[in-house]
Amino acid sequence: MKEIKAFNEKRAEIYWWLSGLFTHELTAQELARYDSPEIHNFLAGLGENAQLADPSHKFISVLNRLLKQLDAQTQIANSFCHLFTKCDEHSALPYASLYFDKSQLVENTPAQAIADLMEQNGVHVQKQSDESYDHLSIELDFLGHLIIRSNELEKEPHMEKALQFQADYIRNHLLSWVPEFSLHCSSVDKLGFYSSISVLLVAFLQLDLQYLTGN
């Protein structure tokens, strides 16, 4: 249990990091942290896993290229705005509802499904007042909370049930649409920063699901 809980903390840290990248554009101070030994070690650690090696190295390559430019923060902020806040042929809005066939939604919308799961699990995620619950950043933030909440459990059967719930959540509420979002993001993202992050996210979701299910 001790090893599982320690690993859970690392998993939650990664999901919260990814969530933050899709929440708002990086400030100059936040971007500066990416040139620190702490972040370098964090990203290098991701690349040590065979399944994350290629996407993490791609992101590091894009990041290093941008960090050499004086207007890196402006470029990244503009990319965030164009991709995630506008609605045109050059955008890639990160909402689950945009990647589902509405005719097949027989029950709740993706946003309502996430809201219901939050209520059922007693988890409250901070969000902007006008943001929908099916926004990628909120879905990832919620998963981070689920993971940390499971660390409060003391019995193995309860932990196994919690990990299975996390696996179902990743399978049904993230991998059901994030790969398509990532492909679309990659097709319209000229800068390459957020598309490389989305590819890394998909790889990590797939890896995490394998860990949770033992496959």
C-alpha positions in Angstrom: 0.0 0.0 0.0 2.9 2.4 0.8 4.4 2.0 -2.7 1.0 2.4 -4.3 0.3 5.6 -2.4 3.7 7.0 -3.3 3.1 6.2 -6.9 -0.3 7.7 -6.7 1.2 11.0 -5.6 3.4 11.0 -8.7 0.5 10.2 -11.0 -1.6 13.0 -9.5 1.3 15.4 -9.9 1.5 14.6 -13.6 -2.2 15.0 -14.2 -2.3 18.3 -12.3 0.7 19.5 -14.4 -1.1 18.6 -17.6 -4.4 20.1 -16.4 -2.7 23.4 -15.7 -1.3 23.6 -19.2 -4.8 23.5 -20.6 -6.3 25.8 -18.0 -4.7 29.1 -19.0 -1.8 30.4 -21.0 1.6 30.3 -19.3 2.8 33.5 -17.6 6.3 34.7 -18.1 7.1 33.4 -14.6 5.6 30.0 -15.2 7.5 29.7 -18.5 10.8 30.6 -16.8 10.3 27.6 -14.5 10.6 25.3 -17.5 14.2 26.3 -17.8 14.9 25.2 -14.2 16.7 22.0 -13.1 13.5 20.9 -11.3 11.4 20.9 -14.5 14.3 19.5 -16.5 14.5 16.5 -14.1 10.8 16.1 -14.1 10.6 15.9 -17.9 13.7 13.7 -18.2 12.0 11.4 -15.7 9.0 11.0 -18.0 11.3 10.2 -20.9 12.8 7.3 -19.0 9.7 5.3 -19.6 9.8 3.6 -23.0 6.2 4.5 -23.9 6.7 8.1 -23.0 10.2 8.6 -24.5 9.2 9.8 -27.9 6.4 12.2 -26.9 8.4 13.6 -24.0 11.5 14.1 -26.1 9.3 15.8 -28.7 7.9 18.2 -26.1 11.4 18.9 -24.7 12.6 19.7 -28.2 9.8 22.1 -28.9 10.2 23.7 -25.4 14.0 24.1 -25.9 13.5 25.8 -29.2 11.0 28.2 -27.8 13.1 29.0 -24.7 15.8 30.4 -27.0 13.4 33.0 -28.3 12.8 36.3 -26.5 9.0 36.3 -27.3 8.4 32.7 -26.3 5.8 33.6 -23.8 3.9 35.7 -26.3 4.0 33.0 -28.9 2.7 30.4 -26.4 0.0 32.7 -25.1 -1.2 33.5 -28.7 -1.2 29.8 -29.5 -3.3 29.0 -26.4 -5.8 31.8 -27.4 -6.1 30.7 -31.0 -6.4 27.0 -30.2 -8.5 26.9 -27.1 -10.6 30.1 -26.9 -11.7 30.7 -30.5 -14.1 28.7 -32.5 -13.0 28.5 -36.1 -11.2 26.2 -38.5 -7.9 26.9 -36.8 -9.0 26.1 -33.2 -9.0 22.9 -31.2 -11.4 23.4 -28.4 -10.7 21.0 -25.5 -14.2 20.0 -24.7 -15.3 16.3 -24.6 -18.8 17.1 -26.0 -17.3 18.3 -29.3 -15.9 14.8 -30.0 -19.0 12.7 -29.3 -21.8 11.9 -31.7 -24.7 13.7 -30.0 -27.2 11.2 -31.5 -25.5 8.5 -29.4 -25.7 10.4 -26.1 -28.7 8.6 -24.7 -28.3 9.8 -21.1 -26.2 12.7 -19.8 -24.0 15.0 -21.8 -20.2 14.6 -21.1 -20.3 17.8 -18.9 -23.2 16.5 -16.8 -21.6 13.1 -16.5 -18.5 14.7 -15.0 -20.5 17.0 -12.7 -22.4 13.9 -11.5 -19.2 12.0 -10.8 -17.8 14.9 -8.9 -20.9 15.1 -6.7 -21.0 11.3 -6.1 -17.3 11.4 -5.1 -17.5 14.5 -3.0 -14.9 16.3 -5.1 -15.1 20.0 -5.9 -12.8 21.2 -8.6 -12.2 24.9 -9.0 -13.2 26.2 -12.4 -14.0 29.5 -14.0 -17.6 30.4 -13.7 -18.3 30.1 -17.5 -16.3 26.9 -18.0 -18.0 23.6 -18.8 -17.2 20.5 -16.7 -16.2 18.6 -19.9 -13.2 20.9 -20.4 -10.0 18.8 -20.6 -8.4 20.7 -17.7 -11.3 20.0 -15.4 -11.5 16.4 -16.3 -7.7 16.0 -15.6 -7.9 18.0 -12.4 -10.8 15.8 -11.2 -8.7 12.7 -11.9 -5.8 14.1 -9.9 -8.3 14.6 -7.0 -9.6 11.0 -7.3 -6.1 9.6 -7.2 -5.1 11.6 -4.0 -8.5 10.8 -2.4 -7.7 7.1 -2.8 -4.6 7.5 -0.7 -6.9 8.0 2.3 -7.9 4.3 2.0 -6.2 1.8 4.3 -7.6 -1.5 3.1 -6.4 -3.2 0.0 -9.9 -4.2 -1.3 -10.9 -0.5 -1.1 -7.8 0.6 -2.9 -8.3 -2.0 -5.6 -11.9 -0.7 -6.1 -10.6 2.9 -6.2 -8.0 2.1 -8.8 -10.6 0.2 -10.9 -12.8 3.3 -10.8 -9.9 5.4 -12.0 -9.3 3.0 -14.8 -12.9 3.2 -15.9 -12.8 7.0 -15.7 -9.7 7.2 -17.9 -11.2 4.7 -20.4 -14.7 6.2 -20.6 -14.2 9.9 -20.0 -10.7 10.6 -21.4 -9.4 8.0 -23.9 -12.9 8.1 -25.4 -12.1 11.5 -27.0 -8.7 12.9 -26.1 -6.8 10.9 -28.9 -9.1 12.5 -31.5 -8.6 15.9 -29.8 -4.9 15.4 -30.0 -4.9 14.6 -33.7 -7.0 17.7 -34.4 -4.8 19.8 -32.2 -1.7 18.5 -34.1 -3.3 19.4 -37.4 -3.9 23.1 -36.5 -1.1 23.9 -34.0 1.6 25.7 -36.0 3.8 26.4 -33.0 3.9 22.8 -31.8 3.8 23.4 -28.1 0.3 22.3 -27.2 0.1 19.6 -29.9 3.2 18.0 -28.4 1.7 18.2 -24.9 -1.5 16.6 -26.2 0.4 13.7 -27.7 2.3 13.3 -24.4 -1.1 13.3 -22.6 -2.5 10.5 -24.7 0.6 8.4 -24.2 0.4 8.9 -20.4 -3.3 8.1 -20.3 -2.6 4.9 -22.2 0.3 4.0 -20.0 -1.7 4.8 -16.8 -4.6 2.6 -17.9 -2.2 -0.3 -18.5 -0.8 0.2 -15.0 -4.3 0.3 -13.5 -5.6 -2.8 -15.3 -2.4 -4.8 -15.4 -2.5 -5.1 -19.1 
